[in-house]
Amino acid sequence: AVGNAEAPERHDADMSAKAAERAPRRHAKKPSCPICGKPVAVEFRPFCSERCRRIDLDRWLGEAYRVPTEEGPEGAGSKRDEEE
């Protein structure tokens, strides 16, 4: 009888899981504030502080950030409107 006959079969998934256990763990990059780049504070997420949160809000309210669209500026009629 062969000595290995009763040994359980090893699958590639088992091997890769064990290899992952032995490999050094990479630390996940901590999120940073989109305004100043400092680490994010849980209570102001995704910002680092109330100051940066307000700066971002002011940019949105002042229309510094814009979502691109295919529409023209407000109040300007399209060619289709002029033809009708």
Phi and psi in degrees as a GROMACS rama.xvg file:
@    title "Ramachandran Plot"
@    xaxis  label "Phi"
@    yaxis  label "Psi"
@TYPE xy
-85.9339  136.974  VAL-2
-66.816  -26.3515  GLY-3
-89.57  -0.865951  ASN-4
-60.1874  -33.1445  ALA-5
-94.5889  -2.22486  GLU-6
-71.4281  135.508  ALA-7
-66.017  148.071  PRO-8
-73.8167  143.502  GLU-9
-102.641  135.76  ARG-10
-102.318  158.28  HIS-11
-58.5719  -35.6643  ASP-12
-63.4336  -39.0639  ALA-13
-64.6646  -40.8238  ASP-14
-66.8546  -42.8869  MET-15
-68.6918  -32.4771  SER-16
-66.2342  -41.5459  ALA-17
-68.7626  -38.0883  LYS-18
-64.0581  -37.8301  ALA-19
-66.073  -34.1781  ALA-20
-65.3444  -36.3985  GLU-21
-81.9398  -23.4769  ARG-22
-70.0928  146.429  ALA-23
-64.5725  139.376  PRO-24
-81.9262  135.339  ARG-25
-87.2307  136.006  ARG-26
-80.5383  131.478  HIS-27
-66.4674  141.803  ALA-28
-67.7656  126.863  LYS-29
-73.7201  140.264  LYS-30
-65.5616  147.773  PRO-31
-120.73  156.179  SER-32
-63.0156  130.525  CYS-33
-70.301  -14.1404  PRO-34
-90.6932  -51.763  ILE-35
-115.873  -14.7206  CYS-36
90.0472  -2.51322  GLY-37
-71.6192  163.123  LYS-38
-60.4817  145.54  PRO-39
-71.6359  138.92  VAL-40
-99.1148  133.703  ALA-41
-53.5027  -43.8863  VAL-42
-71.5949  -14.4626  GLU-43
-119.642  12.7628  PHE-44
-46.5991  130.96  ARG-45
-91.8847  17.3257  PRO-46
-102.543  173.54  PHE-47
-95.4758  -20.226  CYS-48
-157.799  169.507  SER-49
-61.2981  -37.4836  GLU-50
-57.8026  -50.4173  ARG-51
-67.5603  -34.9253  CYS-52
-61.4415  -42.8057  ARG-53
-70.2963  -35.8732  ARG-54
-60.4505  -44.6579  ILE-55
-63.7392  -44.5345  ASP-56
-60.3177  -42.9181  LEU-57
-62.0463  -37.8849  ASP-58
-64.9212  -40.8199  ARG-59
-65.8424  -46.7787  TRP-60
-67.5274  -30.8074  LEU-61
-85.4448  5.95807  GLY-62
60.965  29.6615  GLU-63
-71.2804  -31.0386  ALA-64
-97.0539  136.99  TYR-65
-136.363  143.509  ARG-66
-94.9576  122.085  VAL-67
-66.0953  138.347  PRO-68
-136.11  171.837  THR-69
-94.2113  -2.76782  GLU-70
-79.4133  154.779  GLU-71
-81.3924  -178.019  GLY-72
-62.6554  154.94  PRO-73
-59.5363  140.71  GLU-74
85.0586  -16.948  GLY-75
-88.15  126.222  ALA-76
-77.7704  149.969  GLY-77
-84.9718  168.535  SER-78
-59.4016  -37.4049  LYS-79
-59.464  -41.9564  ARG-80
-64.5215  -37.5954  ASP-81
-70.8673  -32.4201  GLU-82
-73.9882  -28.1325  GLU-83
